[in-house]
Amino acid sequence: MASSPGGRLEGWPVAPTEALERAAGGAETQRVVRQGTRRTLVLLLPLQRPNGETFGVLELATPLELVDTLWTQVGGALAVGTLLAVLVAGGLAGWVARRALGPLDRMIRVTRNVASGDLSARVDLRREDEVGELGAAFDQMVGRLEAAFAVQRRLVSDAAHELRTPLNGLAGTLEIVQVGLARGDLDGARRLLSGVEGELDRMGRLVNDLLTLSSLDERSPAAMSAIELAPDH
């Protein structure tokens, strides 16, 4: 349709003046014209004679309702998709965080139980990754600690038993010595006191052995080196 200053179809979009002037100058021009809430794409094509002279402008128009509707639908779909992606990503992040931090939280609880004296507590993660290796190493450490405490308890029990026997003997001997002194049996009291001295020596050696064992536990391991037992001549 060629546009003219004199008349237009009713409801036909009016192209901007600058666009008409541009098309009249020989340049193909397109503009989006808004009529209220309606948008229309207007294409202005210059009509030229063979010698290049422009004698009119052909104006083509097409409504953009379908494009606007599609754009609105696409925008809404993108918004919903973005929201769903954020929710899914948040859920996955929470799941990954729980999976990653859950074993560490269990290790913290087990560590607190061990610190409170429960040496039977274990992490027992059963995982084939770095966290599983850490849990296995922790369980091994607690196991060695439990074994060391068991040995210490046995040692203390054995030491108490070894000390109880001479102490009971000393108590009984001193009672007999008191009875002998009360009766005036000095020779018998001296013989009994001589036996008491032997028991005291035995207890002293036992206490010294315990102190030696205790000091060995506190010392760092001795450095090992090769020595020549029989030097060559």
Contacts in CASP RR format, 6 or more apart in sequence:
PFRMAT RR
TARGET T0000
AUTHOR 0000-0000-0000
METHOD contacts of the structure
MODEL  1
MASSPGGRLEGWPVAPTEALERAAGGAETQRVVRQGTRRTLVLLLPLQRP
NGETFGVLELATPLELVDTLWTQVGGALAVGTLLAVLVAGGLAGWVARRA
LGPLDRMIRVTRNVASGDLSARVDLRREDEVGELGAAFDQMVGRLEAAFA
VQRRLVSDAAHELRTPLNGLAGTLEIVQVGLARGDLDGARRLLSGVEGEL
DRMGRLVNDLLTLSSLDERSPAAMSAIELAPDH
1 9 0 8 1.000
1 58 0 8 1.000
1 59 0 8 1.000
1 60 0 8 1.000
2 47 0 8 1.000
2 56 0 8 1.000
2 57 0 8 1.000
2 58 0 8 1.000
2 59 0 8 1.000
3 15 0 8 1.000
3 20 0 8 1.000
3 56 0 8 1.000
3 57 0 8 1.000
3 58 0 8 1.000
3 59 0 8 1.000
8 14 0 8 1.000
11 35 0 8 1.000
12 59 0 8 1.000
12 61 0 8 1.000
13 33 0 8 1.000
13 35 0 8 1.000
13 40 0 8 1.000
13 42 0 8 1.000
13 61 0 8 1.000
14 33 0 8 1.000
15 31 0 8 1.000
15 33 0 8 1.000
15 42 0 8 1.000
15 44 0 8 1.000
15 59 0 8 1.000
16 31 0 8 1.000
16 33 0 8 1.000
19 29 0 8 1.000
19 31 0 8 1.000
19 42 0 8 1.000
19 44 0 8 1.000
20 44 0 8 1.000
20 57 0 8 1.000
22 29 0 8 1.000
22 44 0 8 1.000
23 29 0 8 1.000
23 44 0 8 1.000
23 45 0 8 1.000
23 46 0 8 1.000
23 57 0 8 1.000
24 46 0 8 1.000
24 54 0 8 1.000
24 56 0 8 1.000
24 57 0 8 1.000
25 46 0 8 1.000
25 54 0 8 1.000
26 46 0 8 1.000
26 48 0 8 1.000
26 54 0 8 1.000
27 46 0 8 1.000
28 43 0 8 1.000
28 44 0 8 1.000
28 45 0 8 1.000
28 46 0 8 1.000
29 43 0 8 1.000
29 44 0 8 1.000
30 41 0 8 1.000
30 42 0 8 1.000
30 43 0 8 1.000
30 44 0 8 1.000
31 41 0 8 1.000
31 42 0 8 1.000
31 44 0 8 1.000
32 39 0 8 1.000
32 40 0 8 1.000
32 41 0 8 1.000
32 42 0 8 1.000
32 64 0 8 1.000
33 39 0 8 1.000
33 40 0 8 1.000
33 41 0 8 1.000
33 42 0 8 1.000
33 61 0 8 1.000
34 40 0 8 1.000
38 63 0 8 1.000
38 65 0 8 1.000
39 63 0 8 1.000
39 64 0 8 1.000
39 65 0 8 1.000
39 68 0 8 1.000
40 61 0 8 1.000
40 62 0 8 1.000
40 63 0 8 1.000
40 64 0 8 1.000
41 61 0 8 1.000
41 62 0 8 1.000
41 63 0 8 1.000
41 64 0 8 1.000
42 59 0 8 1.000
42 60 0 8 1.000
42 61 0 8 1.000
43 59 0 8 1.000
43 60 0 8 1.000
43 61 0 8 1.000
44 57 0 8 1.000
44 58 0 8 1.000
44 59 0 8 1.000
44 60 0 8 1.000
45 57 0 8 1.000
45 58 0 8 1.000
45 59 0 8 1.000
45 60 0 8 1.000
46 54 0 8 1.000
46 56 0 8 1.000
46 57 0 8 1.000
46 58 0 8 1.000
47 54 0 8 1.000
47 55 0 8 1.000
47 56 0 8 1.000
47 57 0 8 1.000
47 58 0 8 1.000
48 54 0 8 1.000
48 55 0 8 1.000
49 55 0 8 1.000
100 131 0 8 1.000
103 123 0 8 1.000
103 125 0 8 1.000
103 127 0 8 1.000
103 131 0 8 1.000
103 132 0 8 1.000
103 135 0 8 1.000
104 131 0 8 1.000
106 123 0 8 1.000
106 125 0 8 1.000
107 123 0 8 1.000
107 134 0 8 1.000
107 135 0 8 1.000
107 138 0 8 1.000
110 121 0 8 1.000
110 122 0 8 1.000
110 123 0 8 1.000
110 138 0 8 1.000
110 142 0 8 1.000
111 138 0 8 1.000
113 121 0 8 1.000
114 121 0 8 1.000
114 142 0 8 1.000
114 145 0 8 1.000
119 142 0 8 1.000
119 143 0 8 1.000
119 145 0 8 1.000
119 146 0 8 1.000
119 149 0 8 1.000
120 146 0 8 1.000
121 142 0 8 1.000
122 139 0 8 1.000
122 142 0 8 1.000
123 135 0 8 1.000
123 138 0 8 1.000
123 139 0 8 1.000
124 139 0 8 1.000
125 131 0 8 1.000
125 132 0 8 1.000
125 135 0 8 1.000
125 136 0 8 1.000
126 132 0 8 1.000
155 213 0 8 1.000
159 206 0 8 1.000
159 210 0 8 1.000
162 206 0 8 1.000
163 203 0 8 1.000
163 206 0 8 1.000
163 207 0 8 1.000
166 199 0 8 1.000
166 200 0 8 1.000
166 202 0 8 1.000
166 203 0 8 1.000
167 203 0 8 1.000
169 199 0 8 1.000
170 196 0 8 1.000
170 199 0 8 1.000
170 200 0 8 1.000
173 192 0 8 1.000
173 195 0 8 1.000
173 196 0 8 1.000
173 199 0 8 1.000
174 196 0 8 1.000
176 192 0 8 1.000
177 189 0 8 1.000
177 192 0 8 1.000
177 193 0 8 1.000
177 196 0 8 1.000
180 188 0 8 1.000
180 189 0 8 1.000
181 189 0 8 1.000
END
